[in-house]
Amino acid sequence: MFLLSQATSSFARENSIYFAMNPDITRERENATFNVEKLTHILDGGIEKTKRRREIESLVISDPDFQSEDLNFLSRSERYDAAVKKSAQMILKLREHGISDPEEIYCYKSVFRGHHHEALGLHFVMFLPTLYTQCNKEQFKKWVPLAESLKALGTYAQTEMGHGTHLRGLETTATYDPATQEFVLNSPTITSIKWWPGGLGKTSNHAIVLAQLHTQGKCHGLHAFIVPLRSMNTHIPLPGVVVGDIGPKFGFDEVDNGYLKLENVRIPRDYMLMKYAKVEADGTYVKPPSAKLTYGTMVFIRSMIVREAGRALAKSCTIAIRYSSVRHQSEIRPGEPEPQIMDYQTQQYKLFPLLATAYAYTFVGQYMNQVYHRITGDINQGDFSELPELHALSAGLKAFTTWTASEGIEVCRMACGGHGYSRCSALPDIYVNFVPTCTYEGENTVMMLQTARFLIKSYRQASAGHQLSGIVSYLNESEGRLQPQSVSTRPTVVNINDLASLVETYKLRAAKLVELAAKSIQLELQKRVSQEDAWNNSAIDLVRASDAHCHYVVVKLFAAKLGEIGDTGIHSVLSTLALLYALQGIQQHSGDFLQTGLLSVPQLSQVSQRLKELLAQLRPNAVALVDAFDYCDEMLNSVLGRYDGNVYEHMFEWARRSPLNKTEVHESYHKYLKPLQAKL
Amino acid sequence: MFLLSQATSSFARENSIYFAMNPDITRERENATFNVEKLTHILDGGIEKTKRRREIESLVISDPDFQSEDLNFLSRSERYDAAVKKSAQMILKLREHGISDPEEIYCYKSVFRGHHHEALGLHFVMFLPTLYTQCNKEQFKKWVPLAESLKALGTYAQTEMGHGTHLRGLETTATYDPATQEFVLNSPTITSIKWWPGGLGKTSNHAIVLAQLHTQGKCHGLHAFIVPLRSMNTHIPLPGVVVGDIGPKFGFDEVDNGYLKLENVRIPRDYMLMKYAKVEADGTYVKPPSAKLTYGTMVFIRSMIVREAGRALAKSCTIAIRYSSVRHQSEIRPGEPEPQIMDYQTQQYKLFPLLATAYAYTFVGQYMNQVYHRITGDINQGDFSELPELHALSAGLKAFTTWTASEGIEVCRMACGGHGYSRCSALPDIYVNFVPTCTYEGENTVMMLQTARFLIKSYRQASAGHQLSGIVSYLNESEGRLQPQSVSTRPTVVNINDLASLVETYKLRAAKLVELAAKSIQLELQKRVSQEDAWNNSAIDLVRASDAHCHYVVVKLFAAKLGEIGDTGIHSVLSTLALLYALQGIQQHSGDFLQTGLLSVPQLSQVSQRLKELLAQLRPNAVALVDAFDYCDEMLNSVLGRYDGNVYEHMFEWARRSPLNKTEVHESYHKYLKPLQAKL
């Protein structure tokens, strides 16, 4: 994908290093103890899936229309322009290639986007699906063809300046006027201005607007309305619609996240999505049958975010670990050549636990996706029984995985030293594009507290003698086993080399921390504060309990995955990774394990020692383990993470294409520096 | 500083909220229990200093030449252009105003820059100072006037593509040719290309180049050379000089960090800086008297970085805490109005420990600066005795403070929810501008290991019976008090409400972790590995020991500062902050304190409980404590951090100025979307 500049390619030829594979990275691959290709199949879910994925990826990679300048060299307006262009091309190409399966579309777009975004993202991810699920028959007939033919370019306008995660607080109003049979939409306060929706600023001509429905003098809460924003002919904003871009952000440069201020905008009655709730012509409100229906979508999106956490971390590890295998620096033994930086224990300690985490989250994402599809089947048959648990789990896991993955990306970036700070490493882009997941689709702390609410409720049920099932069934054991233990009572049951034993330890930690949080609430209540204040005054403990619960689930799922793997070499290396993941979590949270009496001080020293051994044990397989993620160079778009390991010559080449190098002398010299010199 | 667009200012007037102070934030200020102004004086170092700082700041703020568009709205080339323009203006203005004291220049530039950078930064910070200290008399006479008049615009070219922190590995060569009495400079490999120096790409016409000196067939290591890069008349690069911008980065958009490839560039013999080392006309090398001289500069720069860690965190806390006082969200008690988000315990737990850290680092920065100046006096009198300790301490503290501050800035940003992700919050800029401190001036892990080397050396000296003095004197106690203790032996000496007792506890933790690291090395040596491998195989423990040492120093210095404060109200609130800082550190590292037997499990529960009380206790003073940092709105440049708390109306106004809003319909609609619609 790199367009060689004349100067650099000749430089590369002169030094005749251009086409050769870096010998360091070749040696790493030769030393691997397992079959990389087979592991890739496991990650993809089967050999056929790997094959099809690669076919689709090569469609994009080999397509001359998609060879373009690095987005980092463009201004924001140019980047937006490029995103719209590619989105338009992509829609036509997907039709040409006959790709229509959602997984395959996702795969196609993943390459195409690199770390960047499409202009019509929310049209496909939110606007169309909402039409599919919330239109009644007549509405479906009208709107779906308009949306599918992109005559109606849509987005989903929920978040306002004043309210995000707390949906009930949204202030936009839709007031029914029976005289004209219209809804009148308004942004009554400055905080009610819609803010953040992707594609709202410049791209969309329609939006599904979430607004408080008022009819017959009564407010019936949030409902969804189709609001035309711009003329379908001229794209000029319609009267009463104040719409625009919210300005530059940390990342997402090419996306026109927008604002929308509605000033007495009138829409026909049947622009309210009426599959469930209705407003009749006279203004009578008919309420929907169940409120739980929207849970499903949230669960699905959160499971996708967990999957993205795995992917973002996998990409970051690929870059940092490959670079660490070709970067030589300083010395371990005097007089010897500079070692690969991956030989430093501190570097291994930064990167290998993150590598293990990337694998863990990938497996958790797969699990959540399976459960979602199974439960969706149940829901369609009217069985909502598993939904609360899954909803609670998805909230916590979304928060747990996005927090750790975000931090992990930055650790990977800094593990690449100064060059990690260059946009050519791709790591800044991975970070700024991923880190908003900590905030959107439910702010992480709020998510953790949602999971905690479920845990405390379950704990109380168990305490009251109810038998819990599912993932929280461990709380059944509370009464018997969770007696306060002195740390000096050394448990001999934990075997730090046995993953099953560690899963059990994580489980008991979660149980104890849930109990601790419940007791904190109890203690507050004894001070005669209200339930609500007692909850808020225990929030630190509640988040800690949720965190421990999620950590347990991740370790458990990682261990469970090992049971599915037949290949000995792969089973062995993944077992090492899983053990590393579990033990590093124990070391990081050693206070919890000591405080709850689950581990003794000597055991903790053993954990530290064992961790060092595991790092050394993983060292020869590190590059192979990131290779197995199978991100091609075009998807990584990182000079440091190149498969061939030839980073320096390509960094030089990349730099020479920087816009500031278009002229030898920048105009600012003539404008400011020369006149300044004359004055001094 | 905000240029109001017509539409928004009328919107603001209509809602008549424009000029009023947000009542929430006013109430916060009324509830403070101490005198903010007096605390500002303490932070500045005296009432006179506060006065003078404000005078200087107002010179910039009131200067119409410095009212300009938000840099976030400009392309990179425009930003570079703006930076050069402002740098040029500033130089003239500083002369006009007669500001020449380095502290006052720093202050002037701090406002001017906001979070951004000057184009000639390295000219003043590295080029000129190096000329001052390393030129011999003749060189001084020639170069200093050229540099002071900016005829010679200089930078400092040390880092190469292949080597950063490990200076000995630098590959650029300067080979003396006695025939012409010139040095011939070369970049012999691709990794030897100079990479990263600020101002190197487009601005500078000279650089001080660090290169391996070869003469009479022998290499004498790194020396500094003045290398002309561009014509002083035309600014065109000179023959053999391949120079340019290294391309876009995570931040520092307006800086032209550069590359420099030298191809047989010849410079006269006396372009080598010869105050200490020399090469005579015939090529004879004369070595410098002492190698320790450069330590001083490193210590100074690292003390400045610690100070910047305090400032970056102080700014971030100012923004996040002010915003948390005006942002209302969700509910604690049903039916009541939405609370300020600062009322949530989780929000307090995110922000208040960081506020305490900002104060801690500010005091540590002040201390290091004082020590530096004291020791510089000693050095000038030939006394180097304290230098190794200060050098080691400055390395560790630089790493310790920059890591935690970087993480803290992101915590502040995310504590502002979605709006923290907008560039209008200023938090993304603070982060990307600060986070490179983790890498430059010595990569943090390497710095931690440098401090560890000093600690282990000191520990061994103490073990051998030498009496240590200074900050590591606590290692003297090793033999007596650091016997392994069972965790069940509950120490009763620690009083968690007494700061002095906590300082002692931190000290013992450091002592134990240094001992643990030393024992790990010992254990490795018993396996018959070499000293160097034993060191590398214990690196995790060594970093942990350094971290504990630095943490001890910070807690100790914070406690010591309290002793200087007479005002009761301020003493009280700072004591609460210091206690919060110390206890939160214990909670975060509870495993260490339990493992070393310094705290018992019940004590740890008390710590958790006490922490919650301290959060509640600080709540009424939070806004006042950030006000005391006294960053004016122009310096913060943050919509969320405004002193008046009127965030939403200004966010809307800021967004409307986004370049994407220059036209109602973006050209990409006509170029791509309309044609696409026609095809479907």
Interface residues (C-beta under 8 A of the other chain):
Chain A: F11 N15 N72 F73 S75 R76 S77 Y80 D81 V84 K85 S87 A88 I91 L92 A119 S149 L150 K151 L153 T159 M161 G162 H163 G164 T165 H166 G169 I190 T191 I193 W195 W196 G201 K202 T203 R230 T234 H235 I236 P237 G244 D245 I246 G247 P248 K249 F250 D256 Y259 H328 Q329 S330 E331 I332 R333 P334 E338 D343 Y344 Q345 T346 Q347 Y349 K350 E407 E410 M414 G417 G418 G420 Y421 S422 R423 C424 P428 V432 V435 P436 C438 T439 Y440 E443 N444 T445 V446 L449 S486 V487 S488 S530 E532 D533 W535 N536 N537 S538 A539 I540 D541 V543 Q587 H589 S590 G591 D592 F593 L594 Q595 G597 S600 V601 L604 S605 S608 L611 K612 Y648 E649 M651 F652 W654 A655 R656 R657 S658 P659 L660 N661 E664 V665 H666 E667 S668 Y669 K671 Y672 L673 K674 P675 L676 Q677 K679 L680
Chain B: F11 N15 N72 F73 S75 R76 S77 Y80 D81 V84 K85 S87 A88 I91 L92 A119 S149 L150 K151 L153 T159 M161 G162 H163 G164 T165 H166 G169 I190 T191 I193 W195 W196 G201 K202 T203 R230 T234 H235 I236 P237 G244 D245 I246 G247 P248 K249 F250 D256 Y259 H328 Q329 S330 E331 I332 R333 P334 E338 D343 Y344 Q345 T346 Q347 Y349 K350 E407 E410 M414 G417 G418 G420 Y421 S422 R423 C424 P428 V432 V435 P436 C438 T439 Y440 E443 N444 T445 V446 L449 S486 V487 S488 S530 E532 D533 W535 N536 N537 S538 A539 I540 D541 V543 Q587 H589 S590 G591 D592 F593 L594 Q595 G597 S600 V601 L604 S605 S608 L611 K612 Y648 E649 M651 F652 W654 A655 R656 R657 S658 P659 L660 N661 E664 V665 H666 E667 S668 Y669 K671 Y672 L673 K674 P675 L676 Q677 K679 L680
